[in-house]
Amino acid sequence: GGKAKLGSIGRHVKQVMLRSQLISGAMAVVSALSKRLPKTTKEVWLKQLIERRGKRCAAVALANKTIRTAF
């Protein structure tokens, strides 16, 4: 009855297509969000993350959040 271990979609795991699709989709969301105001709490979080860390890092964080939500 413990927690399920999620695992990684990092570079060393051989899921290259999944990782690239998630990150490219996240980059599309990040670039669209940079041109408008955030509407949801997730978008507010993402906008603040873009300001703190940059677009690429925010896209990877969003891809990670997306795969954890899907799991």
C-alpha positions as CSV (number, residue, x, y, z in Angstrom):
1,G,0.0,0.0,0.0
2,G,2.8,2.5,-0.6
3,K,3.1,5.3,-3.2
4,A,3.5,4.4,-6.9
5,K,6.9,5.3,-8.3
6,L,6.4,7.3,-11.4
7,G,9.7,7.1,-13.1
8,S,11.3,9.5,-15.5
9,I,11.0,10.6,-19.1
10,G,14.6,11.9,-19.0
11,R,17.3,11.6,-21.7
12,H,18.5,8.2,-20.5
13,V,15.1,6.5,-20.8
14,K,14.4,5.3,-24.3
15,Q,11.1,7.2,-24.8
16,V,12.5,9.8,-27.2
17,M,9.3,10.3,-29.2
18,L,7.1,10.7,-26.1
19,R,9.5,13.1,-24.5
20,S,9.9,15.2,-27.7
21,Q,6.2,15.4,-28.2
22,L,5.5,16.5,-24.7
23,I,8.2,19.2,-24.7
24,S,7.2,20.5,-28.1
25,G,3.6,20.7,-27.0
26,A,4.7,22.5,-23.8
27,M,6.7,24.9,-25.8
28,A,3.6,25.8,-27.8
29,V,1.7,26.5,-24.6
30,V,4.6,28.6,-23.2
31,S,4.9,30.7,-26.4
32,A,1.1,31.3,-26.5
33,L,1.0,32.2,-22.8
34,S,3.8,34.7,-23.2
35,K,1.6,36.7,-25.6
36,R,-1.6,36.9,-23.4
37,L,-2.7,37.1,-19.8
38,P,-3.1,33.9,-17.7
39,K,-6.6,32.7,-17.1
40,T,-6.3,29.7,-14.7
41,T,-4.1,29.0,-11.7
42,K,-2.0,26.6,-13.7
43,E,-1.3,29.4,-16.2
44,V,-0.5,31.8,-13.4
45,W,2.0,29.3,-12.1
46,L,3.5,28.8,-15.5
47,K,3.8,32.6,-16.2
48,Q,5.6,33.1,-12.9
49,L,7.9,30.2,-13.7
50,I,8.7,31.7,-17.1
51,E,9.7,34.9,-15.5
52,R,11.9,33.1,-12.9
53,R,13.5,30.4,-15.0
54,G,13.0,31.0,-18.7
55,K,10.9,29.5,-21.4
56,R,12.8,26.3,-22.0
57,C,12.9,25.3,-18.3
58,A,9.2,26.2,-17.9
59,A,8.4,24.0,-20.9
60,V,10.2,21.0,-19.4
61,A,8.4,21.6,-16.0
62,L,5.1,21.8,-17.8
63,A,5.8,18.6,-19.7
64,N,6.7,16.9,-16.4
65,K,3.5,18.2,-14.8
66,T,1.4,17.0,-17.8
67,I,2.8,13.4,-17.6
68,R,2.3,13.3,-13.9
69,T,-1.3,14.4,-14.4
70,A,-1.8,11.8,-17.1
71,F,-0.4,9.1,-14.9
